[in-house]
Amino acid sequence: MQEKNYSDKLEELETRLSHQQEINRFTLDALELAASLIDFQPRISTLESPSLILDEICNRISRLIDFKAMGIYLVDEQDNDFYPAYLTPAKYHDFLDQETRRLIDQYFFPWAMREKRPVMLAASDKDNSLVLHVLSTNTRTRGMFVGLIGSEAYAVPDVSWGLLTILLSSSANALESYELYKLFRESNINLKKIVQERTRELENQASYDRLTLLPNRDMVFKSLEKQIRWCLNTNEACQAAFILMDLDMFKEVNESLGHKAGDRLLVQTGKRLQELTGEGSTLGRVGGDEFAMVVTGTCVKDDAVKMAGRMIQAMTRPFELQGQSLLLDVSIGIAIFPEHGKNLGQILSRADMAMYAAKRMKTGYAVYDPKFESSGINRLNLMSELKKGLDKDQMTLYFQPKIDLASKKVCGLEALIRWHHPTRGFIPPGDFIPLAEQGGLIRELSSRVIRMSTRQIRHWMALGINIPVSINLSVRDIQDNKLPDQIASAIEEYNLAPSSLELEITESAFMTAPNKGLRTLNKLNDMGIPMSIDDFGTGHSSMAYLRDLPVKILKIDRSFVMDMDKNDNNRKIVKSIIDLGHNLDLKVVAEGVENQKSLEMLENLGCDLAQGFFILKPLPSEELTDWLQKTTDLQKL
């Protein structure tokens, strides 16, 4: 989690830095343009047209060389043609323009560009010559000067031609200065507006998430900090609640459907949450798949809990992505100021702890409790030790039998992973399996279970015990195209029948990416491997998917079975699932059988199979082997 926070903070800082650099570029561009005016001739800023500059150019040239006529041709705005900007005197206009067009058509202008000096050319009138010189600056070419001169041109001193070059170069700079000033003057107001509008846009982007258009992490945190300050400065019993929501298995959606689908999921999530946001509360996206809400008032704990329930309810509706209906669970953590923390950092940290507690306990939401502190530290330590545990073969399998309620015979075994840590001792699966999912180790963990299970099946077969073993698959497993080949390899290695290995998947695992998961499950079904839906009744299965899935068994979640002898509603739910399964030609397993009465009720309701502590708790393979060899029937249960 700490690594994720660092990554999120680094991404946020990089985004804000990019925004600031863009603002700086706009500011520097405007300042550079303004600063360039300092070198302009003072009177240029008062001119309304360049005619006075052009007139001054010709007056200066006439003092150097006695031209009969002079013309200045400038390049138009598209830089693809010349136009006469200044011709004098009037009686030579047509002649000078005609001669200039001839020079342009005959490509003398590029030649003059290379020469970078006055070029003497013959005119169509044999008594005159044409002088061609480029008007250019260091940054661009402005145009060209054309002079009509008589036969006495050869009498002009060389120094005059040199001065002409200097004068025209200076004149080009003056023209460019005027054009730049005119551009600046005409666009100054618009430029200011553009800078102001862009600055506001960048500031807005720096405060809002680009994808969902909700307030981003910085804005949400500022809102919470503002409410904390307000609560500290008021005499009223003011409180502020920070509600942090995380999408479970969002990473799997990205991996199976792609990041574009993940982005659409985030946008849809933001819109649903916006519908819940009331006046005085702030909703935003604070991380990759994390959303947060700030709620204030005088008694916000109850309000925050109610809001968490509404957020969970809003997420129960299917998301439509790429023609698929996806259902995702969420985990929500709640921290209250000042009850759970005295400053912003404490509230954020403790909401995060509560959110991970809700994820671990699968309760949907959790309000911060001090006991989460130690579990949070423990979780981080376990994350780093889990890989070592896999590498050092610290994992082992326990097995729990399933019995046929009609014959009372053991008809199956469920393999359950266990971790015996060398210093911590026994670590419950509920503590390390979520860590394996978050840390990207779940596929490696599942691979170990497959290998250990198939090896154990072969060992039991050698002892004359032929009972199929079922293993649990995660959402990442069923989205792995290599899973069928991996299982086929393990079955072939130990020379097993495909039916000796059974696979269990949860509703939520399949519904995260049903199409891709269905392809994998169909391949496994074609291989002859039986499959079941685990924890049925707690997820969001679509009846259409249930009908089309290649499963043979439904497993009723233990939460309905454990107290069905005392809770009539749970008994009705169990009966409905049994009837549903039988109507779909599926066998039904009830897990979580805790007493004789529940076992008898299941038998009367027509349930096919059962497992639970009343029958036998999970045992390591050696102890279970002894139990299986001694147990011929279970009529006394």
C-alpha positions in Angstrom: 0.0 0.0 0.0 2.9 2.4 0.8 4.4 1.7 -2.6 1.0 2.5 -4.2 0.7 5.8 -2.3 4.2 6.8 -3.4 3.3 6.0 -7.0 0.1 8.0 -6.8 1.8 10.9 -5.2 4.6 10.9 -7.8 2.1 10.8 -10.7 0.2 13.7 -9.1 3.4 15.8 -8.7 4.4 15.1 -12.3 1.0 16.2 -13.5 1.1 19.4 -11.5 4.6 20.2 -12.6 3.5 19.7 -16.3 0.7 22.2 -15.7 3.0 24.7 -14.1 5.6 24.4 -16.9 2.9 25.1 -19.5 1.8 28.2 -17.6 5.4 29.4 -17.4 5.8 28.9 -21.2 2.8 31.1 -21.9 4.1 33.8 -19.5 7.6 33.7 -21.0 6.3 33.9 -24.6 4.3 37.1 -23.7 7.3 38.7 -21.9 9.7 37.9 -24.7 7.4 39.5 -27.2 7.0 42.6 -25.0 10.7 42.8 -24.3 11.6 42.7 -28.0 9.8 46.1 -28.4 12.5 47.8 -26.3 14.9 47.7 -29.3 12.4 49.2 -31.7 12.8 52.7 -33.1 10.7 55.0 -30.8 8.6 56.4 -33.6 7.6 53.0 -35.1 5.1 52.5 -32.3 3.2 55.6 -33.5 2.9 54.5 -37.1 -0.4 53.3 -38.5 1.1 51.9 -41.7 4.6 51.1 -43.0 4.4 53.7 -45.8 6.5 56.3 -43.8 9.2 53.6 -43.3 9.2 52.8 -47.0 9.3 56.4 -47.9 12.2 57.0 -45.5 14.0 54.0 -47.1 13.7 55.4 -50.6 14.8 58.9 -49.4 17.9 57.5 -47.9 18.7 55.4 -51.0 18.2 58.5 -53.3 21.0 60.2 -51.3 23.4 57.4 -52.2 22.4 56.5 -55.8 20.5 58.4 -58.4 17.8 55.9 -59.3 15.1 56.9 -61.9 12.6 54.8 -60.0 12.5 52.6 -57.0 10.2 49.9 -55.8 9.9 47.7 -52.7 8.2 44.4 -53.0 7.2 42.5 -49.9 6.3 38.8 -49.4 2.6 38.3 -48.6 1.4 36.6 -45.4 1.4 33.2 -47.0 5.1 33.7 -48.2 4.1 32.5 -51.7 4.1 35.8 -53.7 5.4 39.3 -53.8 3.2 42.4 -53.8 4.3 46.0 -54.6 4.4 47.8 -51.2 6.0 51.0 -52.4 6.7 52.4 -56.0 8.1 55.9 -56.8 7.7 57.9 -58.9 4.2 57.3 -60.3 5.1 57.5 -64.0 7.3 54.4 -63.7 4.8 52.3 -61.8 3.7 50.1 -64.7 7.2 49.8 -66.2 8.8 48.9 -62.9 6.1 46.5 -62.0 6.4 44.8 -65.4 10.1 44.5 -65.1 9.9 43.1 -61.6 7.4 40.5 -62.6 9.8 39.4 -65.3 12.6 39.0 -62.9 10.4 37.0 -60.5 9.2 34.7 -63.3 12.8 34.1 -64.4 13.8 33.1 -60.9 16.3 35.9 -60.4 15.1 36.4 -56.8 16.6 33.1 -55.5 19.8 34.0 -57.3 19.9 37.4 -55.6 19.3 35.6 -52.3 22.5 33.6 -52.8 24.5 36.7 -53.9 23.6 38.8 -50.9 24.6 42.0 -52.7 23.2 44.3 -55.3 22.7 42.5 -58.7 22.8 44.5 -61.9 20.4 43.1 -64.6 19.5 44.3 -68.0 16.1 45.9 -68.4 13.9 45.3 -71.4 14.7 49.0 -72.2 18.3 49.0 -73.5 18.9 52.5 -72.0 18.2 51.3 -68.5 19.3 48.6 -66.1 17.7 47.1 -63.0 19.3 46.8 -59.6 18.0 43.9 -57.6 18.7 43.5 -53.8 17.1 41.3 -51.2 15.4 42.9 -48.2 16.1 40.4 -45.4 16.7 40.0 -41.7 18.4 37.3 -39.7 15.1 35.7 -38.9 13.3 35.8 -42.2 13.2 37.3 -45.7 11.1 40.4 -46.0 11.1 41.1 -49.7 13.2 42.8 -52.3 14.3 46.3 -53.5 14.2 47.0 -57.3 15.9 50.1 -58.7 15.7 51.5 -62.2 19.0 53.1 -63.2 20.3 54.6 -66.4 23.5 53.8 -68.4 25.5 55.8 -65.9 25.2 53.0 -63.4 28.8 52.0 -63.9 29.8 55.4 -62.6 28.4 54.7 -59.1 31.2 54.2 -56.6 31.6 50.8 -55.1 31.2 52.3 -51.6 27.7 53.4 -52.5 26.7 49.8 -53.4 28.1 48.7 -50.1 26.2 51.3 -48.2 23.1 50.3 -50.1 23.5 46.8 -48.7 23.8 48.1 -45.2 20.9 50.5 -45.6 18.6 47.8 -47.0 19.5 45.4 -44.2 18.7 48.1 -41.6 15.5 48.9 -43.5 14.4 45.2 -43.4 14.9 45.3 -39.6 12.8 48.4 -39.4 10.0 46.8 -41.4 10.1 43.7 -39.2 10.0 45.8 -36.1 6.9 47.6 -37.4 5.2 44.3 -38.3 6.0 42.8 -35.0 4.8 45.8 -33.1 1.7 45.9 -35.2 1.1 42.2 -34.5 1.7 42.8 -30.8 -0.5 45.9 -30.7 -3.4 44.2 -32.5 -3.2 40.9 -30.6 -2.2 42.3 -27.2 -5.7 42.2 -25.8 -6.5 38.8 -27.3 -3.1 37.5 -26.1 -4.0 38.6 -22.5 -7.4 36.9 -22.8 -5.8 33.7 -24.2 -3.2 33.6 -21.4 -5.9 34.3 -18.7 -8.3 31.7 -20.2 -5.5 29.1 -20.5 -4.3 29.9 -17.0 -7.8 29.3 -15.7 -8.0 26.1 -17.7 -4.7 24.8 -16.4 -5.6 25.7 -12.8 -8.9 23.9 -13.3 -7.0 20.9 -14.7 -4.7 21.0 -11.7 -7.8 20.7 -9.5 -9.9 18.2 -11.4 -9.4 14.7 -12.6 -9.1 14.7 -16.4 -10.9 11.4 -16.8 -13.9 11.7 -14.5 -13.9 15.5 -14.3 -14.4 15.1 -10.6 -12.2 17.0 -8.1 -8.8 15.3 -7.9 -6.8 14.2 -4.9 -5.4 17.7 -4.2 -8.8 19.4 -4.3 -10.4 16.7 -2.1 -7.6 16.9 0.5 -7.8 20.7 0.5 -11.6 20.4 1.1 -11.0 18.1 4.0 -8.3 20.3 5.4 -10.5 23.4 5.1 -13.3 21.6 7.0 -10.9 20.5 9.7 -9.7 24.1 10.2 -13.3 25.3 10.2 -14.2 22.7 12.9 -11.2 23.8 15.0 -12.2 27.5 14.8 -15.9 27.1 15.6 -17.5 26.7 18.9 -20.0 24.2 17.6 -19.7 20.5 17.9 -18.4 20.2 14.3 -17.2 16.9 12.7 -15.9 15.9 9.3 -16.0 12.5 7.8 -13.7 11.2 5.2 -15.1 8.3 3.1 -12.6 6.4 1.0 -13.9 3.9 -1.6 -11.8 1.3 -3.6 -13.1 -0.8 -6.5 -12.4 -4.5 -5.8 -10.7 -6.3 -8.7 -10.4 -3.2 -10.8 -6.9 -4.4 -11.9 -8.4 -7.6 -13.3 -10.8 -5.5 -15.4 -7.8 -3.6 -16.9 -5.9 -6.8 -17.5 -8.8 -8.7 -19.1 -10.7 -5.9 -21.0 -7.9 -3.3 -21.5 -7.3 0.1 -20.0 -9.9 1.9 -22.2 -12.6 -0.3 -20.6 -11.1 0.4 -17.2 -11.3 4.1 -17.9 -15.0 3.8 -18.9 -15.7 1.9 -15.7 -14.1 4.8 -13.7 -16.2 7.4 -15.6 -19.4 5.4 -14.9 -18.5 5.0 -11.3 -17.9 8.7 -10.9 -21.3 9.5 -12.4 -23.1 7.1 -10.1 -21.4 8.6 -7.1 -22.2 12.1 -8.2 -25.9 11.2 -8.0 -25.4 10.6 -4.3 -23.5 13.8 -3.5 -25.5 16.3 -1.6 -24.9 20.0 -0.7 -22.0 20.5 1.6 -20.2 17.3 0.6 -17.2 17.0 -1.8 -16.7 14.0 -4.0 -13.5 13.3 -6.0 -11.2 10.7 -7.5 -8.1 10.4 -5.4 -6.2 7.6 -7.0 -6.3 5.0 -9.8 -9.5 3.2 -8.6 -10.1 5.2 -5.4 -12.9 7.7 -4.8 -13.4 9.8 -1.7 -16.1 11.9 -0.2 -15.9 14.6 2.5 -19.0 15.0 4.6 -19.4 17.6 7.4 -21.9 18.2 10.1 -22.6 17.8 13.8 -23.1 14.0 13.8 -21.5 12.7 10.7 -20.7 9.1 11.7 -24.2 8.0 11.1 -24.4 10.1 7.9 -21.1 8.6 6.7 -22.3 5.0 7.4 -25.5 5.7 5.6 -23.6 7.2 2.7 -21.3 4.1 2.5 -24.4 1.9 2.3 -25.8 4.0 -0.6 -22.4 3.9 -2.4 -22.4 0.1 -2.1 -26.0 -0.1 -3.3 -25.2 2.2 -6.3 -22.4 -0.2 -7.3 -24.6 -3.3 -7.3 -26.1 -2.4 -10.7 -24.2 -4.0 -13.6 -21.7 -2.0 -15.6 -22.0 -2.3 -19.4 -18.6 -2.5 -21.0 -17.8 -3.9 -24.4 -21.1 -5.7 -24.6 -20.6 -7.3 -21.2 -22.4 -6.8 -17.9 -19.8 -6.6 -15.1 -20.5 -6.5 -11.4 -17.8 -5.3 -9.0 -17.8 -5.1 -5.2 -16.3 -2.1 -3.4 -14.5 -1.6 -0.1 -15.1 1.6 1.9 -13.2 3.0 4.9 -14.5 5.8 7.1 -12.5 8.1 9.5 -14.1 10.9 11.5 -12.5 14.1 12.7 -11.8 14.7 15.5 -12.7 11.3 16.9 -10.2 9.3 14.8 -7.5 11.9 14.2 -6.5 15.5 15.0 -5.1 16.5 11.6 -5.4 15.8 7.9 -2.6 13.1 7.8 -4.1 11.0 10.6 -7.6 11.1 9.0 -6.3 10.1 5.6 -4.2 7.3 7.0 -6.9 5.9 9.2 -9.6 6.0 6.5 -7.1 3.9 4.4 -6.7 1.4 7.2 -10.4 1.1 7.6 -10.8 0.6 3.8 -8.3 -2.3 3.8 -10.0 -3.8 6.9 -13.3 -3.8 5.0 -11.6 -5.4 2.0 -10.0 -8.1 4.2 -13.2 -8.8 6.2 -15.4 -8.5 3.1 -17.9 -6.3 5.0 -18.3 -3.7 2.3 -17.4 -0.8 4.7 -15.6 -0.3 8.0 -15.3 2.6 10.4 -11.8 3.1 11.7 -10.9 1.1 14.8 -7.5 1.4 16.7 -7.1 -2.4 16.2 -6.6 -1.7 12.5 -3.3 -0.1 13.3 -1.5 -3.3 14.1 -3.2 -5.2 11.4 -2.1 -2.6 8.8 1.5 -2.9 9.9 1.2 -6.7 10.0 -0.3 -6.6 6.4 2.7 -4.7 5.1 5.2 -7.1 6.7 3.3 -10.2 5.5 3.3 -8.8 1.9 7.1 -8.8 1.9 7.3 -12.3 3.5 4.7 -14.0 1.3 7.1 -14.4 -1.6 9.7 -15.8 0.6 7.1 -18.2 2.0 6.3 -19.5 -1.5 10.0 -19.8 -2.4 10.8 -21.8 0.7 7.7 -24.1 0.4 6.1 -22.9 3.6 2.7 -23.6 2.1 0.8 -26.8 2.7 -2.7 -28.2 1.9 -5.5 -29.1 4.3 -8.4 -31.1 3.0 -12.1 -31.1 4.1 -14.4 -33.9 3.0 -17.8 -33.6 1.2 -20.4 -36.2 1.9 -23.2 -37.5 -0.2 -26.3 -37.0 1.9 -28.2 -39.9 0.4 -25.4 -42.5 0.9 -23.5 -40.8 3.7 -20.3 -41.6 1.8 -17.3 -39.3 1.3 -17.6 -38.2 -2.3 -15.1 -35.4 -2.6 -12.4 -33.4 -0.8 -11.7 -29.6 -0.9 -8.1 -28.6 -0.9 -7.4 -25.5 1.3 -4.1 -23.7 1.3 -2.4 -23.0 4.6 0.7 -21.1 5.6 2.8 -22.2 8.5 5.1 -19.3 9.1 8.4 -20.2 10.8 8.1 -17.4 13.4 4.5 -16.2 13.2 3.0 -19.7 13.2 -0.3 -20.5 11.5 -1.5 -17.6 9.3 -5.2 -17.8 8.2 -5.9 -17.8 4.5 -8.1 -14.7 4.9 -4.9 -12.8 5.9 -2.5 -13.9 3.1 -4.7 -14.7 0.1 -5.9 -11.1 -0.4 -2.2 -10.1 -0.1 -1.4 -12.6 -2.9 -4.1 -11.0 -5.1 -2.9 -7.5 -4.4 0.8 -8.4 -4.8 0.4 -10.3 -8.0 1.3 -13.7 -6.4 -2.1 -15.3 -6.7 -1.3 -17.2 -9.9 1.9 -18.6 -8.4 -0.1 -19.6 -5.3 -2.7 -21.3 -7.4 0.0 -23.1 -9.4 1.4 -24.5 -6.2 -2.1 -25.7 -5.1 -2.7 -27.4 -8.5 0.7 -29.3 -8.3 0.3 -30.2 -4.7 -3.3 -31.4 -5.2 -2.5 -33.6 -8.2 0.5 -35.1 -6.4 -1.7 -35.9 -3.4 -4.4 -37.5 -5.6 -1.8 -39.8 -7.1 -0.5 -40.7 -3.6 -4.1 -41.5 -2.4 -4.7 -43.6 -5.5 -1.7 -45.7 -4.6 -3.4 -46.3 -1.2 -6.6 -47.3 -2.8 -8.4 -44.0 -2.1 -10.1 -42.7 -5.2 -11.8 -39.4 -4.2 -11.8 -36.3 -6.4 -10.2 -33.2 -5.0 -11.5 -29.7 -5.7 -9.4 -26.5 -5.7 -10.4 -22.9 -5.6 -9.6 -20.5 -8.5 -9.2 -16.7 -8.3 -10.4 -14.2 -10.8 -6.9 -13.9 -12.2 -6.7 -17.7 -12.7 -9.8 -17.9 -14.9 -8.6 -14.9 -16.9 -5.3 -16.7 -17.6 -5.2 -18.3 -21.1 -2.4 -20.6 -19.9 -4.5 -22.1 -17.1 -6.0 -25.1 -19.1 -2.5 -26.0 -20.4 -1.1 -25.8 -16.9 -3.8 -28.1 -15.4 -3.5 -30.5 -18.4 0.3 -30.7 -17.7 -0.2 -31.5 -14.0 -2.9 -34.2 -14.8 -0.6 -35.8 -17.4 2.4 -35.7 -15.1 0.6 -37.8 -12.5 -1.4 -39.9 -15.0 -4.8 -38.8 -13.6 -8.2 -38.8 -15.0 -9.5 -35.3 -15.6 -12.5 -36.0 -13.4 -10.2 -36.6 -10.4 -9.7 -32.8 -10.2 -12.5 -30.4 -9.6 -12.4 -26.6 -9.9 -14.4 -24.1 -7.8 -14.9 -20.4 -8.8 -16.8 -17.7 -7.0 -19.6 -15.7 -8.5 -17.7 -12.4 -8.2 -14.6 -13.8 -9.8 -16.5 -14.8 -12.9 -18.6 -11.7 -13.1 -15.5 -9.4 -13.2 -14.8 -10.5 -16.8 -17.5 -13.0 -17.8 -16.6 -13.4 -21.5 -12.9 -14.0 -21.0 -13.6 -16.2 -18.0 -16.2 -18.2 -20.0 -13.6 -19.0 -22.7 -11.2 -20.4 -20.1 -13.9 -22.4 -18.3 -15.2 -23.9 -21.6 -11.7 -25.1 -22.4 -11.5 -26.8 -19.0 -14.9 -28.3 -19.4 -13.9 -29.7 -22.8 -11.0 -31.4 -21.0 -13.5 -33.2 -18.8 -12.8 -31.3 -15.6 -15.9 -30.7 -13.4 -16.5 -27.2 -12.1 -18.7 -25.6 -9.4 -19.7 -22.2 -8.4 -18.5 -21.5 -4.8 -20.2 -19.1 -2.2 -23.4 -19.0 -4.2 -25.9 -16.5 -3.0 -23.5 -13.8 -1.9 -22.5 -12.5 -5.3 -24.3 -11.0 -8.3 -24.7 -13.9 -10.7 -26.8 -13.3 -13.8 -29.3 -16.2 -14.4 -28.2 -16.1 -18.0 -24.6 -16.7 -17.1 -25.6 -19.4 -14.6 -27.5 -21.1 -17.4 -24.6 -20.9 -19.8 -21.7 -21.7 -17.5 -20.2 -25.2 -17.9 -20.7 -26.0 -14.2 -22.0 -29.1 -12.6 -22.3 -28.0 -9.0 -23.6 -25.1 -6.9 -22.1 -24.5 -3.4 -24.4 -22.7 -1.0 -22.5 -20.1 1.0 -21.8 -21.0 4.6 -23.4 -17.8 5.8 -26.9 -19.2 4.9 -26.2 -22.7 6.2 -24.6 -22.1 9.5 -27.7 -20.8 11.3 -30.4 -22.1 9.1 -31.7 -24.2 12.0 -32.4 -20.9 13.8 -33.1 -18.4 11.0 -36.1 -19.2 8.9 -35.2 -16.7 6.2 -31.8 -18.4 5.7 -33.6 -21.8 5.5 -35.9 -20.4 2.8 -32.8 -19.1 0.9 -31.2 -22.5 1.1 -34.3 -24.2 -0.1 -34.6 -21.7 -3.1 -31.0 -22.4 -4.1 -31.4 -26.1 -3.9 -34.5 -25.9 -6.1 -32.8 -23.6 -8.5 -29.8 -25.9 -8.8 -32.0 -29.0 -9.4 -34.0 -27.1 -12.0 -30.8 -26.5 -13.9 -29.7 -30.1 -13.5 -26.9 -29.1 -11.0 -25.9 -30.9 -7.9 -26.0 -28.7 -4.8 -23.4 -28.6 -1.9 -24.1 -26.9 1.4 -20.9 -25.8 3.2 -20.7 -24.6 6.7 -22.7 -27.5 8.4 -22.2 -26.9 12.1 -24.7 -29.3 13.8 -26.9 -32.3 13.4 -30.1 -30.4 13.0 -28.7 -28.4 10.0 -27.6 -31.7 8.4 -31.0 -33.2 8.8 -32.7 -30.1 7.4 -30.5 -30.2 4.3 -31.3 -33.8 3.8 -35.0 -33.1 4.1 -34.7 -30.2 1.6 -33.1 -32.5 -1.0 -29.6 -31.1 -0.8 -27.1 -33.5 -2.5 -23.8 -32.9 -0.7 -22.6 -31.3 2.5 -19.4 -30.2 4.2 -18.6 -28.5 7.4 -17.0 -28.7 10.8 -19.8 -31.0 12.1 -18.7 -33.6 9.5 -15.0 -32.9 9.8 -12.8 -29.8 10.0 -10.0 -29.4 7.4 -7.1 -31.7 8.2 -3.5 -32.1 6.8 -3.1 -34.9 4.3 -1.6 -37.4 6.8 -4.4 -37.1 9.3 -7.1 -37.1 6.7 -5.6 -40.3 5.2 -5.9 -42.1 8.5 -9.5 -40.8 8.9 -10.4 -42.0 5.4 -8.9 -45.4 5.9 -10.8 -45.9 9.2 -14.1 -44.4 8.0 -16.3 -46.8 5.9 -19.6 -44.9 6.3 -21.0 -41.9 8.1 -24.4 -43.3 9.2 -23.7 -42.1 12.8 -23.4 -38.4 11.8 
